[in-house]
Amino acid sequence: MLLFPNKFKKPSAWIFYSSVILGICHLFFFESISSLSSGLELNVPMFLSDWLIQSEQFWIKNNLMDEIISLLLVVSGIVHGFSKEPVEDELISRIRLESLAWSVQVNFMLVILETVFIFGIHFYEVMIIQLFLILLLFNLKQQIALNRFYKQSDEK
């Protein structure tokens, strides 16, 4: 498995967990944060038209805060989750794989529950959260498992 160098582990962790907090603030407190990110409003090309907008314009004005947060979350989450440990062996690889499998299973169990119990526009809002929740679950589960492993190793 191709992994990122260990030197990226801590910086990507800081960026990832900071981006999670920023993303939550952006999602739930959009009105108060939008004034802070007003300088990020740029003209961007619209490749796919929204059926509600019915715009013939190719260039639209868009605040890029959500795109920046999304890119920070995805890139730093992948780098953090797939960076080498100081000592990389089969057990660490197994912990990484089990954490990934667990996060996929939990994420899709939540998708099933959300499909049954959440409707309308709230369903789409929750699906946006689901896009990033799988990375958050994976990284948290992996760090908890690695901390337990290192703690047991230190006790021996």
ABEGO torsion letter per residue (X at the ends): XBBBBAAAAAAAAAAAAAAAAAAAAAAAAAAAAAAAAAAABBBBBBABBBAAAGBABABBBBBAAAAAAAAAAAAAAAAAAABBBABBBAAAAAAAAAAAAAAAAAAAAAAAAAAAABBEAAAAAAAAAAAAAAAAAAAAAAAAAAAAAAAAAAAX
